[in-house]
Every structure is written in C-alpha cells, then in structure tokens.
Amino acid sequence: MLESIKWLGHASFVIKAEKVIYIDPWKLKDGEPADIILITHDHYDHCCPEDVQKILKPDTVIVTTPNAAGKLKGNVKTMKPGDKLTVEGVPIEAVHAYNARKQFHPKKEMGVGYIVTVGGTRIYHLGDTDFIPEMQNIKADIALVPVGGTYTMDADEAANAVNTFMPKVAIPMHWGEIVGSEKDAQRFKELARCEVKILTPEK
C-alpha cells in the first residue's frame, strides 16, 4: 500500500489504489482525475478551489469541513471530528486536528485529520495539528505527519505523537514549503520509534 501513496509537497497527497484519492491538493501542475478529494480545513494551502478544479470529474466526491465547504463547487459532503462516512466504498473517519498551544487552528474551527481505509490499510492524514490527547485512541497503519513547526507540530512533537499511537510507517509532511526543511524530516526519523519514509515531492 505504501507505494500507492504519493507526496505532492506540503500537506498534499494522492493515494492511487482502487480509487484515486487526493488529500489537500495544492499547487498541482496536473493530475489524474480524482474519485475522492479530502480537505482538512479552510486555509488556502489546504483548501484551494483552483487545484480542486484541476482534478474534478462530474462524479468526484469532495469531503471537507463545514467552514471550507462554501469555497468548493461540486458534490461536497461535510464531516466534523468524530464523523464516519463511506464514499465510493472507501471508509473515511474524521478526527480532531487543532493547535493546543498556538492560535492558528483553534479547536472550535473543527479542522480535521482523516483516516481512510484502503485495501484494509488505515491511512491517517493528521491535518494541521499539535500533539493532542485524542491521538492516544488512534489506530493507523500509515501516518502522514506534519513536522514543520510554527503552524503544526515540530519534529520532536511529531515523534512523540507517533510514538503514542505507533503506526507501522510514518511519512513526514508539512515541510519544504512555507515552513520546515528536510532537517525537520530527518530529526523526526531519528526520534520516531516506527519506520519512517521521507518522500520526495512529486509534482
């Protein structure tokens, strides 16, 4: 399943399996049309209507938060933390993502991370978040983890997070664009007790 996950830079991923699933598409040059698009919250570098349009088909399902839904056109479904939904046969869970010690992503805004089950593998995109208590109850095989600091966890906090819920593999994200560098990804790899794959962005 790992080989089906492509990092597109920042917090943007595409999962190419039975369905083509994008998460937070941003700065796309082009892309395979999406079956499902997941948007974690309404900030411009995660919810970009122009990039969504590039990969939209007539039957694409867009899943997002209530405060981002108004920016998007198409078949839009909303989720709040705790909600579960099955789209095109793909189980999707929305989980909490917020800043505990910063003001950029307040809990009341109801930003989310997503757990998507593809081919029996639970893939957890953490969204823009700090290390929060709700992560103790997460069960995931692969975690896509922000490590860049400032707006999200830094590398040390991100390692503490994955060492709490222990995925089989973690992929650092939210570095190399706006904030964070490969040094953050490498430090995360040193501190995490699970396998860490540092990907090169595919544009």
ABEGO torsion letter per residue (X at the ends): XAAABBBAEEABBBBBBABBBBBGBBGBABEBBBABBBBABABAAABBAAAAAAABBAABBBBBBAAAAAABBEBBBBBBBGBBBBBGGBBBBBBBBBBAABAABBAAAGBBBBBBBBGGBBBBBAEBBBBBAAAAABBBABBBBBAAEGABBBAAAAAAAAAAAGBABBBBBGBGBGBEBAAAAAAAAAABABBBBBBBBBX
